[in-house]
Amino acid sequence: MAAQAFLMVAPFLRPPGGVGSTPPLPYWLYSVVGIAILVAAVIYWLVWVKVLPAIGRYRLVPEHEKLADGTAVIVYQKVKTTQSKDVKVFSGTIWQNGCVF
C-alpha cells in the first residue's frame, strides 16, 4: 500500500536540481495532463450514460451482436421511457428515469 501511495506522489516530487528532463516544461506537467485526461473521460461517461438519458427520458439498452467474422460486440440502443413516474430501487439506490437520487 505504501509503494502504491509513493507511485502516486512520486511524479509530483521535485527532481534533483529542480529541473526535469524537459527544461522548458515543468516536471509535473505530464502527471497533471494524465490526470486531466482521466477526469475528462469520467465526465464524458457520466454525461453519456447518466445525464443525457435522464434529460432525454430514454434508457441505453445493451444488445449483444455478432459481426460477420464472429466478433462479439455490444451495441447500445436508445429506448424511450414512457412512464415519467418510473421509480425503481436497486441495491439501496433510488432510480427515477435513469437519474440517481
C-alpha positions in Angstrom: 0.0 0.0 0.0 2.9 2.4 0.8 4.5 1.6 -2.5 1.3 2.4 -4.4 1.0 5.7 -2.5 4.6 6.6 -3.3 4.0 5.8 -7.0 1.0 8.3 -7.0 3.0 11.0 -5.3 6.4 10.5 -6.9 5.7 12.3 -10.2 5.0 15.5 -8.3 8.2 15.4 -6.2 10.8 17.9 -7.4 13.7 16.2 -9.2 17.3 16.8 -8.1 18.4 20.3 -9.3 14.7 21.3 -9.6 14.6 20.8 -13.4 13.1 17.8 -15.1 14.2 16.1 -18.3 12.4 18.6 -20.5 13.6 22.0 -19.3 11.1 24.3 -21.0 8.2 22.3 -19.4 7.6 21.9 -15.7 8.4 18.4 -14.3 4.9 17.9 -13.0 3.1 18.7 -16.3 2.9 15.1 -17.6 1.2 13.9 -14.4 -1.3 16.8 -14.5 -2.1 16.2 -18.2 -2.7 12.5 -17.5 -5.0 13.2 -14.5 -6.9 15.7 -16.6 -7.4 13.2 -19.4 -8.8 10.6 -16.9 -11.1 13.2 -15.3 -12.4 14.3 -18.8 -13.1 10.6 -19.6 -15.1 10.2 -16.4 -17.1 13.4 -17.1 -17.8 12.2 -20.7 -19.0 8.8 -19.4 -21.3 10.5 -16.8 -22.8 12.8 -19.4 -23.3 9.9 -22.0 -24.6 7.3 -19.6 -26.4 9.2 -16.8 -27.2 12.8 -17.7 -28.3 12.6 -21.3 -30.7 9.6 -20.8 -32.2 11.4 -17.8 -32.8 14.6 -19.8 -34.0 12.8 -22.9 -36.1 10.3 -21.0 -34.6 7.2 -22.5 -32.5 4.2 -21.4 -29.4 2.8 -23.0 -30.1 -0.9 -23.5 -27.1 -3.1 -24.4 -27.7 -5.6 -27.2 -25.1 -8.4 -27.9 -24.5 -8.9 -31.6 -22.0 -10.9 -33.7 -20.3 -9.5 -36.7 -19.8 -11.4 -39.9 -16.4 -12.6 -38.8 -17.7 -13.9 -35.5 -16.5 -11.0 -33.3 -19.0 -10.3 -30.5 -19.9 -6.6 -29.9 -22.3 -4.7 -27.7 -24.5 -2.1 -29.4 -26.4 0.3 -27.2 -29.9 1.2 -28.3 -31.9 4.1 -27.0 -35.3 3.0 -25.6 -37.8 5.7 -24.7 -39.2 5.6 -21.3 -43.0 6.2 -21.4 -43.6 6.4 -17.6 -42.5 9.7 -16.0 -43.1 8.3 -12.5 -41.0 5.2 -13.0 -39.2 4.7 -9.7 -37.1 1.6 -9.1 -34.8 0.6 -6.2 -31.5 -1.2 -7.0 -29.3 -2.2 -4.0 -30.4 0.8 -1.9 -30.2 3.4 -4.7 -33.4 5.0 -5.9 -33.5 5.5 -9.7 -36.1 7.7 -11.4 -35.9 8.0 -15.2 -32.2 7.0 -15.1 -31.2 9.6 -12.5 -29.8 8.6 -9.2 -31.4 10.2 -6.2 
